[in-house]
Amino acid sequence: GWFVAVLWPFAVGWFAVAALTRLYTADSGPRWRAAVTCLGGVTLALVLRATFTSRATPVTFGIVALVFLSLATLGWRVAARGVVRVRVRSST
């Protein structure tokens, strides 16, 4: 249904760019790799969506997708790192 039609371009875009940036395999530069993967993945997803589905891809949709995916995939990492720092400071 509609969920798969919306999801597949983003899944393909994310994992294709993640493979190119070696997001899940490289130890160095995780922030840079995650940021590039997010931006590139959403960009590729929007191109795939416009090319292979009959759905329109307005600029607003791209902005909302980028913000949501950034928060969902990168924001929790920032929050978790902050929690760890607070716990370390309070234990010393």
C-alpha positions in Angstrom: 0.0 0.0 0.0 0.8 3.6 0.5 3.3 3.0 3.3 5.6 0.9 1.2 5.3 3.4 -1.7 6.5 6.2 0.7 9.1 4.1 2.6 11.0 2.3 -0.2 12.7 5.4 -1.7 13.9 6.5 1.7 15.2 3.0 2.7 17.0 2.6 -0.6 18.4 6.2 -0.5 19.6 5.9 3.1 21.3 2.5 2.8 22.9 3.4 -0.6 24.5 6.5 0.7 25.3 4.8 4.0 27.3 2.2 2.0 29.1 4.9 0.1 30.0 6.8 3.3 30.8 3.6 5.2 28.5 4.8 8.0 28.2 1.5 9.6 31.7 0.1 9.1 34.2 3.0 9.6 35.3 4.1 13.0 36.5 7.6 12.1 34.2 10.6 11.5 30.9 9.2 12.6 29.2 12.7 12.8 30.4 13.6 9.3 29.3 10.3 7.9 25.9 10.4 9.6 25.2 14.0 8.4 26.3 13.2 4.8 24.2 10.0 4.9 21.2 11.9 6.1 21.4 14.7 3.6 22.4 12.4 0.7 19.9 9.7 1.6 17.0 12.1 1.6 18.2 13.7 -1.6 18.4 10.4 -3.4 15.1 9.3 -1.9 13.4 12.4 -3.3 14.9 11.7 -6.8 13.8 8.0 -6.6 10.3 9.1 -5.4 9.9 11.6 -8.3 11.3 9.2 -10.9 9.7 5.8 -10.0 6.4 6.7 -8.3 3.5 8.7 -9.5 3.6 10.9 -6.4 4.5 14.6 -6.5 7.6 15.6 -4.5 7.1 19.2 -3.4 10.0 21.1 -1.7 8.1 21.2 1.5 7.9 17.4 1.6 11.7 17.2 1.2 12.3 19.7 4.0 9.9 17.9 6.4 11.5 14.5 5.4 15.0 15.9 6.1 14.1 17.4 9.4 12.2 14.3 10.6 14.9 11.9 9.5 17.6 14.0 11.0 15.9 14.1 14.3 14.9 10.5 14.2 18.4 9.2 13.2 20.8 11.7 14.5 19.0 13.6 17.2 18.6 10.6 19.6 22.4 10.1 19.4 23.0 13.7 20.5 20.5 13.3 23.3 22.1 9.9 24.4 25.6 11.5 24.4 24.3 14.3 26.6 22.8 11.9 29.1 26.1 10.0 29.3 28.0 13.2 29.9 25.6 14.3 32.7 25.9 10.9 34.3 29.7 10.9 34.1 29.9 14.4 35.6 27.5 13.5 38.4 29.4 10.3 39.3 32.7 12.1 39.8 
